[in-house]
Amino acid sequence: MSSSTKIIRGSFLDFVNDPFYQSEVDSVRYLPDGLLVVENGKIKAFGTYESLKEQYANDEITSYQDKLITPGLIDLHVHYPQTEMIAAYGEQLMEWLDQYTFPTEAKFKDREYARKIASFFLDELLRNGTTTAVVLTTIFPQSVEAIFTEAQSRQMRIIAGQMLMTRNAPDFLLNDAQTAYAQTREQIQQWHGLDRLLYAITPRFAITSTPEELSLAGKLKAEFADVYVHTHLAENVQEVQFTAELFPESKDYLNVYEQFDLIGDRTILAHCVQLDDSAFARLSDAGAAIAFCPTSNLFLGSGLFKLDQAKSTQTPIKVGLATDVGGGTSLSQLKTMSDAYKIMQLQNKSLSVFQAFYLATLGAAKALSLEDQIGNFELGKEADFVVWDLQATPLMKLRNPDPKSKNLAELTEKAFAMMILGDERAVTATYVAGEAVQFS
């Protein structure tokens, strides 16, 4: 066995189909006693322990008894510059940005500060079992350099890009549109496709971009077809109204981005709380993805995302879960899943534990068009995975006195309890490209 080969034994959960459209029996793959073989950071073999044990009988096996192993979690929308201001009091979106967010983001003009926060932020993602994230930065190029440099040193798959802002923000957070275009273009050539790093053209939202800047963003997208577009859409009622005033020629908020050719199958749109039927249908037709941000939507009072409409058969849209820190209140995707469940409950809808985990794994990978590289335990994919302790706290142990699940029915109950009660304490280990992350 090569020194770069690792063999992991435990209970494994992943997805082979979408449980919103197919039965959970046909969508969920659960191996109560499985074996995962990783070589050079990728999955070489995966199956039941019984079927693989003879092949690897003489090899060292890392065994996680009584633990559950899932693919690494994917955060579809998170602001790393807002890490320090998480849990800033009250206010709704627009006031919250002015009072807390913009002054904090100004600090990222300092290169060392940007590196310090980027390092802390990525370590916290990994501590929570998140191995891939779509990350917003600031208008300062050094904030982009910091997140990519720190991610590269951790072998993480990170999608990020420089924030584009030219109006309706403090002067210290505004950039000239042509300057931002040149900086973004240079960064795409430097970072996109380097190791596991990918680039996203990132207008903050329509309110902070002029038509000139959005036009230049569209020009970049045309030039670099495989980069992403990442922005906000229809989060807050006041935001939607202000956008309509700024772009009176657009029929709605989504149409602002459509007019500049920014909506396609590599577009990630955060929130989408205030969308009508027409917008859902157009997003479905375009193949765009929505980042569902439940903790943020509750904390800022933005509203209840219509997940059932986004995942309907009439307007099927790619959706993934997102923490949206610092509007979001935790980097834990378990906390995010828990609030997603509650948001559905408030709409008299349901969200199963497997649908929730799908949105944070294979569903999010599909939203990023990366399902051929991450999202489940298919052979050849990158070996990012998380080891979960269903008894991580005294209350969780009381709730799950026996962590083992012989079948899917037993796992449903126990995993749901972990989803509602768990946080980063439930993470026993996080593996990135087959390597266990060491936490301080």
Secondary structure as GFF3:
##gff-version 3
##sequence-region A 1 440
A	DSSP	beta_strand	5	15	.	.	.	ID=ss1
A	DSSP	alpha_helix	24	27	.	.	.	ID=ss2
A	DSSP	beta_strand	28	39	.	.	.	ID=ss3
A	DSSP	beta_strand	42	48	.	.	.	ID=ss4
A	DSSP	alpha_helix	49	52	.	.	.	ID=ss5
A	DSSP	beta_strand	62	71	.	.	.	ID=ss6
A	DSSP	beta_strand	73	79	.	.	.	ID=ss7
A	DSSP	three_ten_helix	80	85	.	.	.	ID=ss8
A	DSSP	alpha_helix	93	96	.	.	.	ID=ss9
A	DSSP	pi_helix	97	101	.	.	.	ID=ss10
A	DSSP	alpha_helix	102	105	.	.	.	ID=ss11
A	DSSP	three_ten_helix	106	109	.	.	.	ID=ss12
A	DSSP	alpha_helix	111	127	.	.	.	ID=ss13
A	DSSP	beta_strand	130	136	.	.	.	ID=ss14
A	DSSP	alpha_helix	141	153	.	.	.	ID=ss15
A	DSSP	beta_strand	157	161	.	.	.	ID=ss16
A	DSSP	beta_strand	163	164	.	.	.	ID=ss17
A	DSSP	three_ten_helix	171	173	.	.	.	ID=ss18
A	DSSP	alpha_helix	177	191	.	.	.	ID=ss19
A	DSSP	beta_strand	197	203	.	.	.	ID=ss20
A	DSSP	three_ten_helix	206	208	.	.	.	ID=ss21
A	DSSP	alpha_helix	211	223	.	.	.	ID=ss22
A	DSSP	beta_strand	228	233	.	.	.	ID=ss23
A	DSSP	alpha_helix	237	246	.	.	.	ID=ss24
A	DSSP	alpha_helix	253	259	.	.	.	ID=ss25
A	DSSP	beta_strand	267	271	.	.	.	ID=ss26
A	DSSP	alpha_helix	277	286	.	.	.	ID=ss27
A	DSSP	beta_strand	289	292	.	.	.	ID=ss28
A	DSSP	alpha_helix	294	299	.	.	.	ID=ss29
A	DSSP	alpha_helix	307	310	.	.	.	ID=ss30
A	DSSP	beta_strand	318	321	.	.	.	ID=ss31
A	DSSP	alpha_helix	333	346	.	.	.	ID=ss32
A	DSSP	alpha_helix	353	360	.	.	.	ID=ss33
A	DSSP	alpha_helix	362	367	.	.	.	ID=ss34
A	DSSP	beta_strand	385	388	.	.	.	ID=ss35
A	DSSP	alpha_helix	394	399	.	.	.	ID=ss36
A	DSSP	alpha_helix	408	421	.	.	.	ID=ss37
A	DSSP	three_ten_helix	424	426	.	.	.	ID=ss38
A	DSSP	beta_strand	427	432	.	.	.	ID=ss39
A	DSSP	beta_strand	435	436	.	.	.	ID=ss40
###
